Amino acid sequence: MNLAELTNVNRLLCSISGHKYKLVKKITKHLKHYQCNCCGSQVTTNSKGNLISLTEELKLIHLGIETVIVKRKSRKLNKKKAVA
């Protein structure tokens, strides 16, 4: 059995029994990325908290949000150091 056949079998198992998602990345308190342990499909949470497929467009949007958050945290940290 090659890798492609194994992946197809895993996807079939997931379609029958359901995915087993694990948290891969936590961007914000409400925005998270999950990946299935069996088939490797990736999903994220939408604005209502439901799981949706993680597309390239959503990956870019989440990367932008993460960049803004990291910059904001570093500015706050530098501001605290300057005051102290």
N, CA, C and O atoms as a Maestro MAE file, in Angstrom:
{
 s_m_m2io_version
 :::
 2.0.0
}

f_m_ct {
 s_m_title
 :::
 protein
 m_atom[336] {
  # First column is atom index #
  i_m_mmod_type
  r_m_x_coord
  r_m_y_coord
  r_m_z_coord
  i_m_residue_number
  s_m_chain_name
  s_m_pdb_residue_name
  s_m_pdb_atom_name
  i_m_atomic_number
  :::
  1 25 0.845 -1.172 0.000 1 A "MET " " N  " 7
  2 3 0.000 0.000 0.000 1 A "MET " " CA " 6
  3 2 0.893 1.238 0.000 1 A "MET " " C  " 6
  4 15 1.735 1.398 0.884 1 A "MET " " O  " 8
  5 25 0.712 2.106 -0.980 2 A "ASN " " N  " 7
  6 3 1.533 3.313 -1.019 2 A "ASN " " CA " 6
  7 2 0.872 4.421 -0.198 2 A "ASN " " C  " 6
  8 15 -0.204 4.236 0.370 2 A "ASN " " O  " 8
  9 25 1.532 5.561 -0.150 3 A "LEU " " N  " 7
  10 3 1.083 6.667 0.695 3 A "LEU " " CA " 6
  11 2 -0.260 7.223 0.230 3 A "LEU " " C  " 6
  12 15 -1.102 7.556 1.064 3 A "LEU " " O  " 8
  13 25 -0.480 7.330 -1.073 4 A "ALA " " N  " 7
  14 3 -1.746 7.861 -1.582 4 A "ALA " " CA " 6
  15 2 -2.914 6.961 -1.199 4 A "ALA " " C  " 6
  16 15 -3.974 7.453 -0.810 4 A "ALA " " O  " 8
  17 25 -2.728 5.647 -1.305 5 A "GLU " " N  " 7
  18 3 -3.789 4.719 -0.927 5 A "GLU " " CA " 6
  19 2 -4.061 4.789 0.570 5 A "GLU " " C  " 6
  20 15 -5.214 4.710 0.995 5 A "GLU " " O  " 8
  21 25 -3.015 4.934 1.368 6 A "LEU " " N  " 7
  22 3 -3.170 5.036 2.811 6 A "LEU " " CA " 6
  23 2 -3.942 6.300 3.179 6 A "LEU " " C  " 6
  24 15 -4.794 6.266 4.067 6 A "LEU " " O  " 8
  25 25 -3.657 7.408 2.510 7 A "THR " " N  " 7
  26 3 -4.363 8.649 2.767 7 A "THR " " CA " 6
  27 2 -5.839 8.511 2.415 7 A "THR " " C  " 6
  28 15 -6.705 8.982 3.152 7 A "THR " " O  " 8
  29 25 -6.124 7.864 1.286 8 A "ASN " " N  " 7
  30 3 -7.517 7.658 0.894 8 A "ASN " " CA " 6
  31 2 -8.257 6.787 1.907 8 A "ASN " " C  " 6
  32 15 -9.427 7.037 2.198 8 A "ASN " " O  " 8
  33 25 -7.595 5.779 2.441 9 A "VAL " " N  " 7
  34 3 -8.209 4.916 3.449 9 A "VAL " " CA " 6
  35 2 -8.486 5.725 4.714 9 A "VAL " " C  " 6
  36 15 -9.550 5.590 5.319 9 A "VAL " " O  " 8
  37 25 -7.533 6.564 5.113 10 A "ASN " " N  " 7
  38 3 -7.723 7.394 6.301 10 A "ASN " " CA " 6
  39 2 -8.883 8.365 6.113 10 A "ASN " " C  " 6
  40 15 -9.670 8.577 7.034 10 A "ASN " " O  " 8
  41 25 -8.992 8.956 4.919 11 A "ARG " " N  " 7
  42 3 -10.108 9.872 4.645 11 A "ARG " " CA " 6
  43 2 -11.438 9.135 4.692 11 A "ARG " " C  " 6
  44 15 -12.434 9.670 5.180 11 A "ARG " " O  " 8
  45 25 -11.454 7.923 4.190 12 A "LEU " " N  " 7
  46 3 -12.674 7.120 4.238 12 A "LEU " " CA " 6
  47 2 -13.063 6.818 5.682 12 A "LEU " " C  " 6
  48 15 -14.234 6.912 6.048 12 A "LEU " " O  " 8
  49 25 -12.087 6.460 6.492 13 A "LEU " " N  " 7
  50 3 -12.358 6.194 7.909 13 A "LEU " " CA " 6
  51 2 -12.889 7.444 8.606 13 A "LEU " " C  " 6
  52 15 -13.807 7.360 9.422 13 A "LEU " " O  " 8
  53 25 -12.320 8.588 8.289 14 A "CYS " " N  " 7
  54 3 -12.774 9.835 8.906 14 A "CYS " " CA " 6
  55 2 -14.188 10.191 8.454 14 A "CYS " " C  " 6
  56 15 -14.981 10.707 9.241 14 A "CYS " " O  " 8
  57 25 -14.504 9.918 7.187 15 A "SER " " N  " 7
  58 3 -15.846 10.233 6.720 15 A "SER " " CA " 6
  59 2 -16.891 9.342 7.381 15 A "SER " " C  " 6
  60 15 -18.045 9.744 7.527 15 A "SER " " O  " 8
  61 25 -16.498 8.148 7.777 16 A "ILE " " N  " 7
  62 3 -17.433 7.223 8.431 16 A "ILE " " CA " 6
  63 2 -17.520 7.511 9.932 16 A "ILE " " C  " 6
  64 15 -18.614 7.673 10.474 16 A "ILE " " O  " 8
  65 25 -16.380 7.575 10.594 17 A "SER " " N  " 7
  66 3 -16.374 7.686 12.052 17 A "SER " " CA " 6
  67 2 -16.213 9.115 12.559 17 A "SER " " C  " 6
  68 15 -16.418 9.363 13.747 17 A "SER " " O  " 8
  69 25 -15.856 10.050 11.704 18 A "GLY " " N  " 7
  70 3 -15.649 11.433 12.134 18 A "GLY " " CA " 6
  71 2 -14.176 11.727 12.339 18 A "GLY " " C  " 6
  72 15 -13.376 10.827 12.598 18 A "GLY " " O  " 8
  73 25 -13.835 12.981 12.221 19 A "HIS " " N  " 7
  74 3 -12.442 13.406 12.362 19 A "HIS " " CA " 6
  75 2 -12.038 13.445 13.831 19 A "HIS " " C  " 6
  76 15 -12.876 13.601 14.719 19 A "HIS " " O  " 8
  77 25 -10.753 13.302 14.064 20 A "LYS " " N  " 7
  78 3 -10.175 13.426 15.406 20 A "LYS " " CA " 6
  79 2 -9.221 14.612 15.372 20 A "LYS " " C  " 6
  80 15 -8.022 14.454 15.143 20 A "LYS " " O  " 8
  81 25 -9.773 15.812 15.603 21 A "TYR " " N  " 7
  82 3 -8.995 17.042 15.476 21 A "TYR " " CA " 6
  83 2 -8.151 17.295 16.718 21 A "TYR " " C  " 6
  84 15 -8.560 17.004 17.842 21 A "TYR " " O  " 8
  85 25 -6.959 17.847 16.485 22 A "LYS " " N  " 7
  86 3 -6.120 18.317 17.582 22 A "LYS " " CA " 6
  87 2 -5.764 19.775 17.293 22 A "LYS " " C  " 6
  88 15 -5.681 20.188 16.136 22 A "LYS " " O  " 8
  89 25 -5.558 20.532 18.344 23 A "LEU " " N  " 7
  90 3 -5.215 21.945 18.219 23 A "LEU " " CA " 6
  91 2 -3.791 22.073 17.697 23 A "LEU " " C  " 6
  92 15 -2.859 21.522 18.283 23 A "LEU " " O  " 8
  93 25 -3.623 22.799 16.596 24 A "VAL " " N  " 7
  94 3 -2.313 22.992 16.003 24 A "VAL " " CA " 6
  95 2 -1.766 24.370 16.342 24 A "VAL " " C  " 6
  96 15 -0.585 24.520 16.657 24 A "VAL " " O  " 8
  97 25 -2.637 25.379 16.275 25 A "LYS " " N  " 7
  98 3 -2.177 26.748 16.476 25 A "LYS " " CA " 6
  99 2 -3.296 27.570 17.098 25 A "LYS " " C  " 6
  100 15 -4.435 27.535 16.633 25 A "LYS " " O  " 8
  101 25 -2.969 28.307 18.147 26 A "LYS " " N  " 7
  102 3 -3.929 29.200 18.774 26 A "LYS " " CA " 6
  103 2 -3.487 30.630 18.463 26 A "LYS " " C  " 6
  104 15 -2.482 31.104 18.991 26 A "LYS " " O  " 8
  105 25 -4.243 31.309 17.604 27 A "ILE " " N  " 7
  106 3 -3.893 32.655 17.174 27 A "ILE " " CA " 6
  107 2 -4.430 33.675 18.170 27 A "ILE " " C  " 6
  108 15 -3.685 34.529 18.650 27 A "ILE " " O  " 8
  109 25 -5.698 33.589 18.478 28 A "THR " " N  " 7
  110 3 -6.318 34.422 19.502 28 A "THR " " CA " 6
  111 2 -7.150 33.505 20.395 28 A "THR " " C  " 6
  112 15 -7.146 32.283 20.243 28 A "THR " " O  " 8
  113 25 -7.853 34.126 21.318 29 A "LYS " " N  " 7
  114 3 -8.699 33.355 22.222 29 A "LYS " " CA " 6
  115 2 -9.800 32.612 21.457 29 A "LYS " " C  " 6
  116 15 -10.214 31.524 21.859 29 A "LYS " " O  " 8
  117 25 -10.264 33.197 20.367 30 A "HIS " " N  " 7
  118 3 -11.368 32.612 19.621 30 A "HIS " " CA " 6
  119 2 -10.955 32.028 18.276 30 A "HIS " " C  " 6
  120 15 -11.741 31.308 17.659 30 A "HIS " " O  " 8
  121 25 -9.763 32.314 17.811 31 A "LEU " " N  " 7
  122 3 -9.324 31.906 16.479 31 A "LEU " " CA " 6
  123 2 -8.252 30.834 16.613 31 A "LEU " " C  " 6
  124 15 -7.155 31.096 17.106 31 A "LEU " " O  " 8
  125 25 -8.586 29.604 16.162 32 A "LYS " " N  " 7
  126 3 -7.683 28.465 16.337 32 A "LYS " " CA " 6
  127 2 -7.637 27.634 15.069 32 A "LYS " " C  " 6
  128 15 -8.591 27.622 14.292 32 A "LYS " " O  " 8
  129 25 -6.528 26.939 14.859 33 A "HIS " " N  " 7
  130 3 -6.374 26.004 13.744 33 A "HIS " " CA " 6
  131 2 -6.327 24.598 14.318 33 A "HIS " " C  " 6
  132 15 -5.670 24.350 15.329 33 A "HIS " " O  " 8
  133 25 -7.028 23.682 13.665 34 A "TYR " " N  " 7
  134 3 -7.058 22.288 14.061 34 A "TYR " " CA " 6
  135 2 -6.649 21.420 12.881 34 A "TYR " " C  " 6
  136 15 -6.826 21.808 11.726 34 A "TYR " " O  " 8
  137 25 -6.094 20.230 13.177 35 A "GLN " " N  " 7
  138 3 -5.742 19.278 12.138 35 A "GLN " " CA " 6
  139 2 -6.167 17.886 12.589 35 A "GLN " " C  " 6
  140 15 -6.014 17.524 13.755 35 A "GLN " " O  " 8
  141 25 -6.707 17.106 11.640 36 A "CYS " " N  " 7
  142 3 -7.154 15.742 11.938 36 A "CYS " " CA " 6
  143 2 -5.936 14.834 12.077 36 A "CYS " " C  " 6
  144 15 -5.015 14.890 11.263 36 A "CYS " " O  " 8
  145 25 -5.939 14.008 13.103 37 A "ASN " " N  " 7
  146 3 -4.832 13.074 13.326 37 A "ASN " " CA " 6
  147 2 -4.758 12.006 12.241 37 A "ASN " " C  " 6
  148 15 -3.666 11.544 11.908 37 A "ASN " " O  " 8
  149 25 -5.887 11.610 11.691 38 A "CYS " " N  " 7
  150 3 -5.919 10.517 10.711 38 A "CYS " " CA " 6
  151 2 -5.629 10.984 9.295 38 A "CYS " " C  " 6
  152 15 -4.672 10.523 8.673 38 A "CYS " " O  " 8
  153 25 -6.452 11.901 8.777 39 A "CYS " " N  " 7
  154 3 -6.363 12.250 7.360 39 A "CYS " " CA " 6
  155 2 -5.584 13.534 7.098 39 A "CYS " " C  " 6
  156 15 -5.212 13.791 5.953 39 A "CYS " " O  " 8
  157 25 -5.325 14.344 8.114 40 A "GLY " " N  " 7
  158 3 -4.529 15.555 7.934 40 A "GLY " " CA " 6
  159 2 -5.317 16.755 7.453 40 A "GLY " " C  " 6
  160 15 -4.713 17.781 7.141 40 A "GLY " " O  " 8
  161 25 -6.644 16.676 7.378 41 A "SER " " N  " 7
  162 3 -7.423 17.835 6.943 41 A "SER " " CA " 6
  163 2 -7.329 18.932 7.999 41 A "SER " " C  " 6
  164 15 -7.284 18.657 9.198 41 A "SER " " O  " 8
  165 25 -7.299 20.189 7.528 42 A "GLN " " N  " 7
  166 3 -7.150 21.322 8.426 42 A "GLN " " CA " 6
  167 2 -8.431 22.140 8.440 42 A "GLN " " C  " 6
  168 15 -9.041 22.375 7.397 42 A "GLN " " O  " 8
  169 25 -8.833 22.570 9.626 43 A "VAL " " N  " 7
  170 3 -10.013 23.402 9.792 43 A "VAL " " CA " 6
  171 2 -9.684 24.539 10.746 43 A "VAL " " C  " 6
  172 15 -8.680 24.504 11.458 43 A "VAL " " O  " 8
  173 25 -10.538 25.535 10.748 44 A "THR " " N  " 7
  174 3 -10.397 26.666 11.649 44 A "THR " " CA " 6
  175 2 -11.780 27.049 12.143 44 A "THR " " C  " 6
  176 15 -12.785 26.545 11.642 44 A "THR " " O  " 8
  177 25 -11.833 27.927 13.113 45 A "THR " " N  " 7
  178 3 -13.115 28.394 13.619 45 A "THR " " CA " 6
  179 2 -13.530 29.646 12.862 45 A "THR " " C  " 6
  180 15 -12.690 30.476 12.514 45 A "THR " " O  " 8
  181 25 -14.835 29.782 12.605 46 A "ASN " " N  " 7
  182 3 -15.326 30.990 11.960 46 A "ASN " " CA " 6
  183 2 -15.852 31.950 13.022 46 A "ASN " " C  " 6
  184 15 -15.662 31.721 14.216 46 A "ASN " " O  " 8
  185 25 -16.508 33.015 12.596 47 A "SER " " N  " 7
  186 3 -16.966 34.036 13.536 47 A "SER " " CA " 6
  187 2 -18.043 33.525 14.488 47 A "SER " " C  " 6
  188 15 -18.236 34.096 15.561 47 A "SER " " O  " 8
  189 25 -18.743 32.464 14.115 48 A "LYS " " N  " 7
  190 3 -19.780 31.895 14.971 48 A "LYS " " CA " 6
  191 2 -19.267 30.746 15.825 48 A "LYS " " C  " 6
  192 15 -20.019 30.192 16.627 48 A "LYS " " O  " 8
  193 25 -17.990 30.376 15.666 49 A "GLY " " N  " 7
  194 3 -17.403 29.305 16.451 49 A "GLY " " CA " 6
  195 2 -17.501 27.936 15.810 49 A "GLY " " C  " 6
  196 15 -17.101 26.939 16.413 49 A "GLY " " O  " 8
  197 25 -18.031 27.873 14.589 50 A "ASN " " N  " 7
  198 3 -18.137 26.600 13.884 50 A "ASN " " CA " 6
  199 2 -16.838 26.291 13.154 50 A "ASN " " C  " 6
  200 15 -16.077 27.199 12.820 50 A "ASN " " O  " 8
  201 25 -16.585 25.008 12.906 51 A "LEU " " N  " 7
  202 3 -15.390 24.600 12.182 51 A "LEU " " CA " 6
  203 2 -15.640 24.689 10.680 51 A "LEU " " C  " 6
  204 15 -16.645 24.192 10.170 51 A "LEU " " O  " 8
  205 25 -14.697 25.338 9.979 52 A "ILE " " N  " 7
  206 3 -14.760 25.430 8.528 52 A "ILE " " CA " 6
  207 2 -13.404 25.041 7.963 52 A "ILE " " C  " 6
  208 15 -12.394 25.099 8.665 52 A "ILE " " O  " 8
  209 25 -13.380 24.649 6.710 53 A "SER " " N  " 7
  210 3 -12.147 24.231 6.053 53 A "SER " " CA " 6
  211 2 -11.164 25.400 5.995 53 A "SER " " C  " 6
  212 15 -11.559 26.536 5.736 53 A "SER " " O  " 8
  213 25 -9.891 25.118 6.237 54 A "LEU " " N  " 7
  214 3 -8.855 26.151 6.241 54 A "LEU " " CA " 6
  215 2 -8.312 26.305 4.828 54 A "LEU " " C  " 6
  216 15 -7.581 25.443 4.341 54 A "LEU " " O  " 8
  217 25 -8.672 27.412 4.167 55 A "THR " " N  " 7
  218 3 -8.229 27.686 2.810 55 A "THR " " CA " 6
  219 2 -6.976 28.558 2.844 55 A "THR " " C  " 6
  220 15 -6.599 29.073 3.897 55 A "THR " " O  " 8
  221 25 -6.338 28.720 1.694 56 A "GLU " " N  " 7
  222 3 -5.142 29.569 1.603 56 A "GLU " " CA " 6
  223 2 -5.485 31.016 1.943 56 A "GLU " " C  " 6
  224 15 -4.692 31.711 2.579 56 A "GLU " " O  " 8
  225 25 -6.661 31.470 1.524 57 A "GLU " " N  " 7
  226 3 -7.084 32.838 1.820 57 A "GLU " " CA " 6
  227 2 -7.221 33.048 3.324 57 A "GLU " " C  " 6
  228 15 -6.782 34.068 3.855 57 A "GLU " " O  " 8
  229 25 -7.828 32.086 4.008 58 A "LEU " " N  " 7
  230 3 -7.970 32.185 5.463 58 A "LEU " " CA " 6
  231 2 -6.618 32.121 6.159 58 A "LEU " " C  " 6
  232 15 -6.409 32.795 7.167 58 A "LEU " " O  " 8
  233 25 -5.691 31.312 5.630 59 A "LYS " " N  " 7
  234 3 -4.349 31.245 6.214 59 A "LYS " " CA " 6
  235 2 -3.667 32.607 6.151 59 A "LYS " " C  " 6
  236 15 -3.026 33.026 7.115 59 A "LYS " " O  " 8
  237 25 -3.802 33.301 5.022 60 A "LEU " " N  " 7
  238 3 -3.204 34.628 4.879 60 A "LEU " " CA " 6
  239 2 -3.860 35.640 5.812 60 A "LEU " " C  " 6
  240 15 -3.174 36.471 6.408 60 A "LEU " " O  " 8
  241 25 -5.167 35.576 5.941 61 A "ILE " " N  " 7
  242 3 -5.875 36.482 6.845 61 A "ILE " " CA " 6
  243 2 -5.429 36.248 8.279 61 A "ILE " " C  " 6
  244 15 -5.171 37.202 9.013 61 A "ILE " " O  " 8
  245 25 -5.338 34.994 8.680 62 A "HIS " " N  " 7
  246 3 -4.926 34.661 10.050 62 A "HIS " " CA " 6
  247 2 -3.474 35.063 10.308 62 A "HIS " " C  " 6
  248 15 -3.128 35.476 11.415 62 A "HIS " " O  " 8
  249 25 -2.633 34.944 9.291 63 A "LEU " " N  " 7
  250 3 -1.243 35.371 9.427 63 A "LEU " " CA " 6
  251 2 -1.167 36.874 9.666 63 A "LEU " " C  " 6
  252 15 -0.372 37.336 10.485 63 A "LEU " " O  " 8
  253 25 -1.990 37.635 8.955 64 A "GLY " " N  " 7
  254 3 -2.043 39.083 9.162 64 A "GLY " " CA " 6
  255 2 -2.518 39.438 10.549 64 A "GLY " " C  " 6
  256 15 -1.953 40.324 11.190 64 A "GLY " " O  " 8
  257 25 -3.550 38.761 11.023 65 A "ILE " " N  " 7
  258 3 -4.061 38.998 12.378 65 A "ILE " " CA " 6
  259 2 -2.996 38.670 13.408 65 A "ILE " " C  " 6
  260 15 -2.804 39.416 14.367 65 A "ILE " " O  " 8
  261 25 -2.302 37.555 13.214 66 A "GLU " " N  " 7
  262 3 -1.251 37.152 14.147 66 A "GLU " " CA " 6
  263 2 -0.114 38.173 14.172 66 A "GLU " " C  " 6
  264 15 0.429 38.471 15.237 66 A "GLU " " O  " 8
  265 25 0.245 38.706 13.014 67 A "THR " " N  " 7
  266 3 1.307 39.709 12.932 67 A "THR " " CA " 6
  267 2 0.928 40.968 13.717 67 A "THR " " C  " 6
  268 15 1.755 41.520 14.443 67 A "THR " " O  " 8
  269 25 -0.304 41.417 13.574 68 A "VAL " " N  " 7
  270 3 -0.780 42.601 14.292 68 A "VAL " " CA " 6
  271 2 -0.738 42.364 15.792 68 A "VAL " " C  " 6
  272 15 -0.322 43.241 16.549 68 A "VAL " " O  " 8
  273 25 -1.165 41.188 16.224 69 A "ILE " " N  " 7
  274 3 -1.195 40.875 17.652 69 A "ILE " " CA " 6
  275 2 0.216 40.823 18.228 69 A "ILE " " C  " 6
  276 15 0.458 41.334 19.322 69 A "ILE " " O  " 8
  277 25 1.146 40.210 17.502 70 A "VAL " " N  " 7
  278 3 2.533 40.118 17.974 70 A "VAL " " CA " 6
  279 2 3.151 41.510 18.084 70 A "VAL " " C  " 6
  280 15 3.840 41.809 19.060 70 A "VAL " " O  " 8
  281 25 2.908 42.359 17.091 71 A "LYS " " N  " 7
  282 3 3.443 43.731 17.138 71 A "LYS " " CA " 6
  283 2 2.852 44.510 18.307 71 A "LYS " " C  " 6
  284 15 3.558 45.253 18.988 71 A "LYS " " O  " 8
  285 25 1.556 44.336 18.533 72 A "ARG " " N  " 7
  286 3 0.901 45.040 19.636 72 A "ARG " " CA " 6
  287 2 1.485 44.609 20.975 72 A "ARG " " C  " 6
  288 15 1.736 45.446 21.842 72 A "ARG " " O  " 8
  289 25 1.703 43.299 21.147 73 A "LYS " " N  " 7
  290 3 2.276 42.804 22.400 73 A "LYS " " CA " 6
  291 2 3.693 43.304 22.607 73 A "LYS " " C  " 6
  292 15 4.069 43.652 23.726 73 A "LYS " " O  " 8
  293 25 4.491 43.345 21.534 74 A "SER " " N  " 7
  294 3 5.870 43.812 21.673 74 A "SER " " CA " 6
  295 2 5.909 45.302 21.997 74 A "SER " " C  " 6
  296 15 6.769 45.740 22.762 74 A "SER " " O  " 8
  297 25 4.987 46.097 21.424 75 A "ARG " " N  " 7
  298 3 4.925 47.522 21.745 75 A "ARG " " CA " 6
  299 2 4.581 47.737 23.203 75 A "ARG " " C  " 6
  300 15 5.187 48.577 23.870 75 A "ARG " " O  " 8
  301 25 3.608 46.982 23.706 76 A "LYS " " N  " 7
  302 3 3.225 47.099 25.114 76 A "LYS " " CA " 6
  303 2 4.380 46.712 26.028 76 A "LYS " " C  " 6
  304 15 4.605 47.354 27.054 76 A "LYS " " O  " 8
  305 25 5.117 45.659 25.657 77 A "LEU " " N  " 7
  306 3 6.240 45.209 26.461 77 A "LEU " " CA " 6
  307 2 7.343 46.265 26.481 77 A "LEU " " C  " 6
  308 15 7.909 46.554 27.536 77 A "LEU " " O  " 8
  309 25 7.648 46.838 25.321 78 A "ASN " " N  " 7
  310 3 8.678 47.877 25.247 78 A "ASN " " CA " 6
  311 2 8.259 49.116 26.012 78 A "ASN " " C  " 6
  312 15 9.104 49.773 26.619 78 A "ASN " " O  " 8
  313 25 6.986 49.453 25.999 79 A "LYS " " N  " 7
  314 3 6.480 50.608 26.721 79 A "LYS " " CA " 6
  315 2 6.639 50.414 28.225 79 A "LYS " " C  " 6
  316 15 7.003 51.345 28.943 79 A "LYS " " O  " 8
  317 25 6.363 49.189 28.702 80 A "LYS " " N  " 7
  318 3 6.508 48.884 30.122 80 A "LYS " " CA " 6
  319 2 7.973 48.956 30.542 80 A "LYS " " C  " 6
  320 15 8.276 49.426 31.638 80 A "LYS " " O  " 8
  321 25 8.888 48.495 29.684 81 A "LYS " " N  " 7
  322 3 10.315 48.537 30.005 81 A "LYS " " CA " 6
  323 2 10.808 49.979 30.081 81 A "LYS " " C  " 6
  324 15 11.632 50.312 30.932 81 A "LYS " " O  " 8
  325 25 10.308 50.827 29.198 82 A "ALA " " N  " 7
  326 3 10.727 52.229 29.168 82 A "ALA " " CA " 6
  327 2 10.255 52.980 30.413 82 A "ALA " " C  " 6
  328 15 10.955 53.865 30.905 82 A "ALA " " O  " 8
  329 25 9.089 52.637 30.916 83 A "VAL " " N  " 7
  330 3 8.535 53.295 32.100 83 A "VAL " " CA " 6
  331 2 9.267 52.835 33.343 83 A "VAL " " C  " 6
  332 15 9.500 53.634 34.250 83 A "VAL " " O  " 8
  333 25 9.632 51.581 33.405 84 A "ALA " " N  " 7
  334 3 10.252 51.009 34.597 84 A "ALA " " CA " 6
  335 2 11.649 51.437 34.746 84 A "ALA " " C  " 6
  336 15 12.317 51.042 35.702 84 A "ALA " " O  " 8
  :::
 }
 m_bond[335] {
  # First column is bond index #
  i_m_from
  i_m_to
  i_m_order
  :::
  1 1 2 1
  2 2 3 1
  3 3 4 2
  4 3 5 1
  5 5 6 1
  6 6 7 1
  7 7 8 2
  8 7 9 1
  9 9 10 1
  10 10 11 1
  11 11 12 2
  12 11 13 1
  13 13 14 1
  14 14 15 1
  15 15 16 2
  16 15 17 1
  17 17 18 1
  18 18 19 1
  19 19 20 2
  20 19 21 1
  21 21 22 1
  22 22 23 1
  23 23 24 2
  24 23 25 1
  25 25 26 1
  26 26 27 1
  27 27 28 2
  28 27 29 1
  29 29 30 1
  30 30 31 1
  31 31 32 2
  32 31 33 1
  33 33 34 1
  34 34 35 1
  35 35 36 2
  36 35 37 1
  37 37 38 1
  38 38 39 1
  39 39 40 2
  40 39 41 1
  41 41 42 1
  42 42 43 1
  43 43 44 2
  44 43 45 1
  45 45 46 1
  46 46 47 1
  47 47 48 2
  48 47 49 1
  49 49 50 1
  50 50 51 1
  51 51 52 2
  52 51 53 1
  53 53 54 1
  54 54 55 1
  55 55 56 2
  56 55 57 1
  57 57 58 1
  58 58 59 1
  59 59 60 2
  60 59 61 1
  61 61 62 1
  62 62 63 1
  63 63 64 2
  64 63 65 1
  65 65 66 1
  66 66 67 1
  67 67 68 2
  68 67 69 1
  69 69 70 1
  70 70 71 1
  71 71 72 2
  72 71 73 1
  73 73 74 1
  74 74 75 1
  75 75 76 2
  76 75 77 1
  77 77 78 1
  78 78 79 1
  79 79 80 2
  80 79 81 1
  81 81 82 1
  82 82 83 1
  83 83 84 2
  84 83 85 1
  85 85 86 1
  86 86 87 1
  87 87 88 2
  88 87 89 1
  89 89 90 1
  90 90 91 1
  91 91 92 2
  92 91 93 1
  93 93 94 1
  94 94 95 1
  95 95 96 2
  96 95 97 1
  97 97 98 1
  98 98 99 1
  99 99 100 2
  100 99 101 1
  101 101 102 1
  102 102 103 1
  103 103 104 2
  104 103 105 1
  105 105 106 1
  106 106 107 1
  107 107 108 2
  108 107 109 1
  109 109 110 1
  110 110 111 1
  111 111 112 2
  112 111 113 1
  113 113 114 1
  114 114 115 1
  115 115 116 2
  116 115 117 1
  117 117 118 1
  118 118 119 1
  119 119 120 2
  120 119 121 1
  121 121 122 1
  122 122 123 1
  123 123 124 2
  124 123 125 1
  125 125 126 1
  126 126 127 1
  127 127 128 2
  128 127 129 1
  129 129 130 1
  130 130 131 1
  131 131 132 2
  132 131 133 1
  133 133 134 1
  134 134 135 1
  135 135 136 2
  136 135 137 1
  137 137 138 1
  138 138 139 1
  139 139 140 2
  140 139 141 1
  141 141 142 1
  142 142 143 1
  143 143 144 2
  144 143 145 1
  145 145 146 1
  146 146 147 1
  147 147 148 2
  148 147 149 1
  149 149 150 1
  150 150 151 1
  151 151 152 2
  152 151 153 1
  153 153 154 1
  154 154 155 1
  155 155 156 2
  156 155 157 1
  157 157 158 1
  158 158 159 1
  159 159 160 2
  160 159 161 1
  161 161 162 1
  162 162 163 1
  163 163 164 2
  164 163 165 1
  165 165 166 1
  166 166 167 1
  167 167 168 2
  168 167 169 1
  169 169 170 1
  170 170 171 1
  171 171 172 2
  172 171 173 1
  173 173 174 1
  174 174 175 1
  175 175 176 2
  176 175 177 1
  177 177 178 1
  178 178 179 1
  179 179 180 2
  180 179 181 1
  181 181 182 1
  182 182 183 1
  183 183 184 2
  184 183 185 1
  185 185 186 1
  186 186 187 1
  187 187 188 2
  188 187 189 1
  189 189 190 1
  190 190 191 1
  191 191 192 2
  192 191 193 1
  193 193 194 1
  194 194 195 1
  195 195 196 2
  196 195 197 1
  197 197 198 1
  198 198 199 1
  199 199 200 2
  200 199 201 1
  201 201 202 1
  202 202 203 1
  203 203 204 2
  204 203 205 1
  205 205 206 1
  206 206 207 1
  207 207 208 2
  208 207 209 1
  209 209 210 1
  210 210 211 1
  211 211 212 2
  212 211 213 1
  213 213 214 1
  214 214 215 1
  215 215 216 2
  216 215 217 1
  217 217 218 1
  218 218 219 1
  219 219 220 2
  220 219 221 1
  221 221 222 1
  222 222 223 1
  223 223 224 2
  224 223 225 1
  225 225 226 1
  226 226 227 1
  227 227 228 2
  228 227 229 1
  229 229 230 1
  230 230 231 1
  231 231 232 2
  232 231 233 1
  233 233 234 1
  234 234 235 1
  235 235 236 2
  236 235 237 1
  237 237 238 1
  238 238 239 1
  239 239 240 2
  240 239 241 1
  241 241 242 1
  242 242 243 1
  243 243 244 2
  244 243 245 1
  245 245 246 1
  246 246 247 1
  247 247 248 2
  248 247 249 1
  249 249 250 1
  250 250 251 1
  251 251 252 2
  252 251 253 1
  253 253 254 1
  254 254 255 1
  255 255 256 2
  256 255 257 1
  257 257 258 1
  258 258 259 1
  259 259 260 2
  260 259 261 1
  261 261 262 1
  262 262 263 1
  263 263 264 2
  264 263 265 1
  265 265 266 1
  266 266 267 1
  267 267 268 2
  268 267 269 1
  269 269 270 1
  270 270 271 1
  271 271 272 2
  272 271 273 1
  273 273 274 1
  274 274 275 1
  275 275 276 2
  276 275 277 1
  277 277 278 1
  278 278 279 1
  279 279 280 2
  280 279 281 1
  281 281 282 1
  282 282 283 1
  283 283 284 2
  284 283 285 1
  285 285 286 1
  286 286 287 1
  287 287 288 2
  288 287 289 1
  289 289 290 1
  290 290 291 1
  291 291 292 2
  292 291 293 1
  293 293 294 1
  294 294 295 1
  295 295 296 2
  296 295 297 1
  297 297 298 1
  298 298 299 1
  299 299 300 2
  300 299 301 1
  301 301 302 1
  302 302 303 1
  303 303 304 2
  304 303 305 1
  305 305 306 1
  306 306 307 1
  307 307 308 2
  308 307 309 1
  309 309 310 1
  310 310 311 1
  311 311 312 2
  312 311 313 1
  313 313 314 1
  314 314 315 1
  315 315 316 2
  316 315 317 1
  317 317 318 1
  318 318 319 1
  319 319 320 2
  320 319 321 1
  321 321 322 1
  322 322 323 1
  323 323 324 2
  324 323 325 1
  325 325 326 1
  326 326 327 1
  327 327 328 2
  328 327 329 1
  329 329 330 1
  330 330 331 1
  331 331 332 2
  332 331 333 1
  333 333 334 1
  334 334 335 1
  335 335 336 2
  :::
 }
}
